[in-house]
Amino acid sequence: MVCEIARGLEPAQLDEIKGLESETGLTVVAFACRSLDPAREERLTALQREIGPMLVAAPAQPTDEQLARIRELEAQLGLSLVAVRLVDGAS
């Protein structure tokens, strides 16, 4: 499976994610994921090991209630949502 930052989201999807952030006080990154055939996935994994992570962010520590809300919106939008902590100096 390969995941990338979700692009081309509909305004309604963005509003839902922003609403979740406002409701929970968390910063959320949306990812779109898809499966690859095993040979392509193996090559991609090897390449990713070579170049390193593209997005480095510390995970947030959501409460059980916040996590339930994240999972609910993931199911609704068909995306993977990751709550992250902002670091000092991030804009």
N, C-alpha and C positions, 0 to 999 in steps of 0.2 A: 504494500500500500504506500502511496506517495501522497503527501499533503503539502499544500502551498497556501500562502495567505490568500484568502478569498478576494477575488476581484470582480468588478462588474455587478456588485450587489444592487438589488432594486432599492429605491428610496425607502420602501416599507420595511425591508430587511434591516437597513441601517438604522431606521427609527426604533425597531425592536431591540437591536443591540445597544443602542444609546440608552434606551429605556431601562434595559437590564443593568447597565453600568450605573445609571442614576439611582435605581432602586437598591442596588447592592453595595454601592460605593467601591466597586471593583473596576479595574481596567481589563477589558476583554479583547482578545485577538481572535478573529474568525479564520478558520482554515477550511478549505475545500479538499476533500480526500477522495482518492479513487484507487482501485486495484490495477495492478499491472501484471502482465504475464511474468512468470517466475524468472525467466532469463533477463528480461529488461529490469526487473526489480533488483536483481543481484548486481547488474552493472551500475545502476543508479546508486545503490548502497555503497559500492566500492568508491564511486566518484565522490559521494558525500563525505566519506571518511577522509579522502584526500584533501578536499577543500575546507572542511570544517563546517560548523553550524552557520546558517545564514541569519538566524535570528537568535540572539542571546538575551534571555529575559528570565528573571527569577520568578518562580511560580508564586502566586498568592496562596494564602491559606484560608479558603472560603469555609464558612460555617456549613453545617449540614443543610440548613435552610437555603443558603446561597447556592450550594452545589445542586440541590434539587431544582432550583429555579433555572440554573445554567443548563442542566440536563433537559428540562422541559423545553427551553428555547432551542436547544440543539435538535431535538426531535421535530420541532415545529419548522425550523429553517432548513434542516438537512445539512447542517454544517457542524464542524467540531469547534467548540468555543473553549478557549483557554484563558483563565484568569491569571494575570501577571501583576507583579509589583513594579511600580515605577521606581527608578533609581534617581538619586539627586542629580540634577543637571539635565534630566530628560525633558524633552519638550513635546 
